[in-house]
């Protein structure tokens, strides 16, 4: 390896891309059905709480052209590019 390649920045590909939309939507649905708390990780410690039964939080989403729009039941919304998603989890 030469010196130039050692100093090259690491290019990280997104975990999810537009072609993964069906998989991501299915995983979100699954986590929301089986968990009392579910979230979508956005990296660097940022998350969107999808569901928290203890706090009465629940969301739904619309997906269009690589963008999820999450809506909560209080009238709020947030847009997230599918490429920003780093994890879909719950417990």
N, C-alpha and C positions, 0 to 999 in steps of 0.2 A: 504494500500500500504506500503510495507516495504522500508527501506532506500536504499536497493540495486536497486530496480526498479525505484525509484525516480531519481537516478543518471545515469540511463542507457541512452545512446545516442538515440536521435530520429532518426529512420530510415525512410527516405522519399523515397517512390517509385516514379519512373519516371511517369510523366503525360501521356506519350505515350510509347508504346512498339511495338515490331515488328508486333504483331497481329492487331495494329491500323493503319498500313501503308495505307490502302485504304482510311480510314477516313481522315488521315493527308493529303494525296495527294489531295483528294476532297476539303478539306478546303483551302489548298494553292491555288488551281485553282480558287475557288470561290472568295477568297479575291483579287486575281490578276485581276479577271474579273470585279468586282464591285467597286473596290477602285482605287483612283488615287495614293495612297501610301499604300504599304503592306509590312509586315515584319514577320520574324520568330524570336520569342524570345528564347534566350538560357539561360536565368537566369543570375543573378548577373549583370544586366545592359547590357548584350551583346545581340546584334541583328544582323540578316542578313537582309539587305534591299532587298526585292524581287522585288519591283517595286516602282518607283517614277517618275511619268509623268512630274513633274516640272523640274527635273534634267536629264531626259532622261535615267533613269536607268531601266533596265529590265533584269530579269534572267530567266533561265529555269533549270530544274533539271532532274537527272536520279536517280532512286531508285533501290538499289540492296542489299539484305541481311541485312536490318537494317541500311543502310547508304544512306543518300541523298548526292549527289554531285551537288552543285549549280554552274552554269556557268553564267557569265555575258557576255554581247555582246562586251566586250573589250578583251576577251581572258582569264580572270581570273576565278579561280574556288575555291571552298571551300567544304570540306567534313564535314558532320554533322551526328552524330549518332541520330537515331530517339529518343532515350532516353534523349538526351540533350534538346529537344524541350520543351519549357514551355508554349508558346502561339503562335497562328497564328492569326494575326490581321491586320487591315488596317483602313483607313478612306478616 
